[in-house]
Amino acid sequence: MMMPLIDETNYAGEMRDVVLPALARCCDEGWMEPAVAADLAPASSPGKLHYLRYDVARFNAWQANGQNDTQSKAQKGGVRLGNSSAAPQRADIAQQRRGAVVFSHGFTEFAVRYSEMIWYFLQQGYSVCVLEHRGHGYSPRDVDDPALVWIDDYRRYVADMTKFAQTVGRQCAEGRSLSFFSHSMGGGIGAVAMERTPGLFDRAVLSSPMIAPQTGMAAGLTWPLMTLACGMGLSKHVAFGHGGFPAEFDMGEETDACEARVRWCYELRAADGHYHSWSPTFGWVREALKLSREALRPEACARVTTPTLLFQAGEDIWVVNAAQDRFVRQVANGGGNIRMARFDDSVHSIFSMPNRVLGPYLKALFGFLNNSQ
């Protein structure tokens, strides 16, 4: 699998002039009623969950008929459109339709943050639908501070994602394969969803999944501290060591990532208050730990029937890699079809790495998904 990657030296330009106009031509906005489950109380804040849906048939029509207009505009704007450009060449356009992919984003993320990855999936023939988890993006929130993320019960994430896959996802697939792509928190949610509902997806990719969160505290201390804080009425208070949305761009501790990609995402956040989610509350950490406990139960792992590829980042500071190792072992021991691909020199968000890492990552990802067709 070979595809042109976005030019890192003109990343913002190619996103602005090539990728985003193309995505706008095939994107629909939608709203879904939250899931209703017997083990869940009504949500504290009313409202429908927000999602974006990208139709590959319309994307293919743009490639076949409208790409020259986009290229002309991009060239006038100084965007490079050679072999290394984002825009696919007419001779390389694949009109196949492979089905659909449900995206499950990570903690504090949002749908349009994945524009580059959506672009690559569309080029490979997949429609894409992205649910914004509760407390993220334009979906309902349960705290007033836009920088904080809180959830009353992790099972709400799982129930909503399951409903989204069974309704919007399957409709988007139009009778073809429905795959799953997830990152971090979204991968933890997906792992539990696959355990609870075998056959929910036909194939699944868990990229740096939050099988267990990295809390910065000793494992034996985190649970009692979160339980104490929540018991004291601090469930919606910012967790230790975290704060508000930063006023200035900073690469932070992941300096090996592609600065152009990280900066582009930060600027998206800065421009829209709905994307200012940045820090966990004590309540969110407590529920993340509960999710981890369920995901790692051997009897739950044995229920995973979906062929799964788990990507692990060797320089991950946000999730516990040992928990991913344990998950893979237990799924395999239960008879599941699962394998791991590790990128030793990658930070948590492997798709935010330079092209020298992103290229092999995409090759492995689509090699796995496309071979299932």
N, C-alpha and C positions, 0 to 999 in steps of 0.2 A: 504494500500500500504506500503510494507516494502522493503527496498533495502539497501544493505550495503553502508555506507558512507565512504568516504576517511578518513583514519586514520590521525587525526590532529597531532599526535606525530611523524609521518613520512610522512608528506604531500608531500614534494618535492620529496621524494623517490618514493612514489606511483604514483605521476603524471609522473615522468620521466620513471619509469620502467614498469608501467601497463597501465595507461590511455593514454598517448601520443602515444605509439606504436600502441595501438588498434585504436585510432582515425586516425592515419596515414594510416592504412590499408583500411579505408573506405572513405577517404577524396579526393575530387577533387577541384582544384582551377579554378575559372572562372572570366570572365570579361564581364560587361554589358554596353552597350551604355547608357549614361544618358537619362532620359526622355525628350521628346520634348513636350512643352505645350504652348498654345496660350498666356497665361499670364506670360510667362517667357522669358526673353532675353537669348540669347546663353550664356553658361557658360564662364567665363573669362579665364579658363584654360582648354585646351582640354584633352581628355583621357577618358578611360573607367573606370567604377566603379568596384572595386575588391570585390569578394565574395568567400566564402568557402561553399562547399556542402558535407554533410556526409550522406552516403547511408546506411539505416538500414539493407538491405538485406546482404550487405557485412559485416556489423558489426555482424549480426547473424551468418554468416558463420565463422567469426573469433571465436565467442563464442563456436560454435559447434566443430570446427576443429583445431583452432590454439591457443586456450587459454592455453593449457598445456605448449606449448613452451614459451609463455610469462610468465606464472607462474614460470617455471623452471628458467628462466633468472632472474626474480625478486627475487626469493628465494636466488639465488647465490649472488645477490646484497644486501641482508639483508632486503628485504621488507617483512613485515608481511602479510601473506595471510590466516588469520583465518577468523572467522565470522565477524570481523570488518574491513576486508580489502576492497580495492576498487574492486578487481576482483570478479565478480559474480561466484557462484558455478554452476557446470554443471547442477545439479538438479533444479536449480532456473531459468535456461535460458528460457526466453519467446521468441518464434519465431514469435509472432504475428507482423503484420505490421499495424499500426494504421493510417498511412498517414504521413504528414509532418508538420513541424513547421518552420515558418519564425522568425528569431531572429532579433530584432532591438536594437542595443547596445546604451549605454549612452554616454554622452558628454566626449570626449577625449579617448574613449575606442576603441576596435578593436576586430576582430573575435576570435583570439586564446585566448583572455582573458577569454572567456566563455567555455574553454575546459572542465572544471569540469561539468558545467551544461549540455553541449552537451552530455557528457558521460552518465548522468542520463537520458536524453531524449532518447538516443539510447537504453538504457536498457529497457525503457518503450515501445519500438516499434515504435518510431518516427524517420523518416529521418529529418535532420536539414539543413537549409540553412541560412547563415549569410551574409548580405550585410554590407560592411564597408561604412558608410555614407561619403559623400563628405568632404574632409578635415581631414579624419581619416584613420589610417592604410596605406594600399597601394593604396587607392583611390586618385584621383587627389586633389591637394591642390591649394589654391588661395593666399597664403601668403608664403613668403620665410622662415620665422622663424618657425622651426618644432615644437616649443612649443605652438604656437598660433593656434586657430581655428577661422575661419571667414567664413561667408556665406553671399552672397549678398541678398538672398531672402529665407525665411523659406519654401516657397512653393516648392522650388527645392527639399528639403529633402522629402516632402510629395509625390511629383510626382515620384521621383526615387523609393521610397519604394512601392508605388502603382504598378508601372511597374514591379518591382522585384517580388512582390507577384503574379501578374497576369501571369508572364512568368516563371521565375525560380521556384517560389514556387509551382505553380500548376503542373508544369512538375515533380517536385520532389515528389508531393503527388500521382501521377499516378492514378488519379481518386478517391482517397480517401479524407478524411477530411484534410483541410488546417487550421492549428491553428496559433496563433501569440503569441510570448513571447517577452516582451520588458522590458527595464529598463530605468528610468530617461528620458533623452532627447528622447530616442527611443520610450518611451511610449507616450510622447507628440506628436511626429510625427505620431505614430500609431493611437492615438485618433482622430486627424484631418483627417487622411486617412480613418478611418472608418466612420466619419461624411460625408466626400465627396463621398465615394464609398461604400454605404451599401452593405453588402454581400461579401465584399472583403475577409473576413476570416470567418470560421465556428465557431471558438471560439477564445477568446482573453484573454491574461493575461497581465495586466499593473502593473509592479512591481515598486513601488516608482516613478510613472510617473511624468514627468515635465509638469504638467498642468499649473503650473506657477513656474518660477525660483525664488530661494531665492537670492536676490542681495545684501543683507546687508545694503540696504538703504530704507528709507521710501518710500512706494509705490507711493506716489504722486510726489516724486523727481526723481525716476529712469528714467521714460520715457523722461521728458524734458532734463535731463542731457545726456542721450544717443543720443537724437536727436541733441542736441547742439554739442556734440563731433563729431558725424558723419558729421554734417554740416560744421564743421571746418576742415574736411579732415582727421579725426583721426579714421575712421571706422576700419582700420586694425591695430590700436594701441592697446596694451594690456590694458584691463580694470583695473579700480582702484583696488588696493589690491592684484593683481596677479603678477606672475613672471614666470621665466623659469623653465625648468624641473630640479628637485632637484638632486644634485650630490650624496646624501646619502639617505638611506632608513629612513623613519620617519612615524610612525603610524598617525601622525597629531592629529586631533580632534576626530577621531573615534576609540578610544582605546578599545572599547568593542568588536570590530570585532576580528576575528580569525587572530592572527599575522602571522601564517604560510601561510594562504591564501593571505593576503595583501602583504606579502614579496614576495611570488612567482610571483604575478602580477607585482610588482615593478621590479623584476629581469628580467622579460620578456621585460618590457619597456626599462630598462637600456641597454639591449643587442642589441636592434634594434632601430635605429634612426627613423624609420617610426612610432614608438609607443611613441615618446616623446611629443605628444600633451598633453598640461597640463593646458592652461589658455585661457579664453575667450577674444576676442577683443570687442571693443565698438560696432562694427557692429553685432557681434554674439548676444550680449545681447539685442540689439534693435530688432533683428529678433525673439529671444526667447520670448520677450514680445508680439510681433505681433502674434506669434503662440498661445500664451496663450489666447489672446483676441478672436481668432477664435474658439479655443477649447471650450471656456466657453459661447459662444453665445447660448441662450436657443433653438433657432430654429435649430442650428447645432447639439446640444446634442440630440434633438428629432429625428434626422435621424439615430442614432446608432441602428442597428438591431442585431448586433453580440452579443451573450451571452458573458458577460465580467466579469472577476474577477479582482478586483483592490487590490493589496497588499499595505498597508500603514505602514511605519516605524515610530514608536513613537518618536525616537531620531533623526529624519531627520533634517539636517542642510543645505541641498542643494536645496530642493524644498519646496513649500508652501503646507502644509497638508490641510489647509482650502480650497485651490483651488480644491484639490482632493475631499473633502467633497461636495463642490458645484457641481462639475462635476457629481458625483454619483447621487446626488439629481435630477439634471436636466435631466440626461439620464432616470432615473426611472420615473420622472414626465412626460416625453415624451413617456412613454410606453416601454422603453428599459428594457432588462433583464440584470441587473448589480447588483453585490454585492461587499462588501468590507471585507477583512480580515486584521485586524490590529495586528501588532507585537509591543507591547508597548516598549519592551526593545531592539529593534533593531535599528542599524544605517541605513543609506540610502541604502547601498547595502546589502539587507537581505541575499543574497546567499554568502556573505563573512563572515557571523557570525559563531560562533562555532557550532558544530554539535547539541548541545542541542536546538538551534534555527533552524538550517538548516533542521533538520529532520522533525519537524512539518510543516515547510514552504513547503517542497517537498511533504509531505502528502496531504496538502491542494491543492497544485498546480495540482498534478496528479489526485487527487480525482475529481477535477473540469474537467480537460481535458478528462480523461479516461471515465468518466460517460457519455460523449457526444457520445461515439462510438456506 
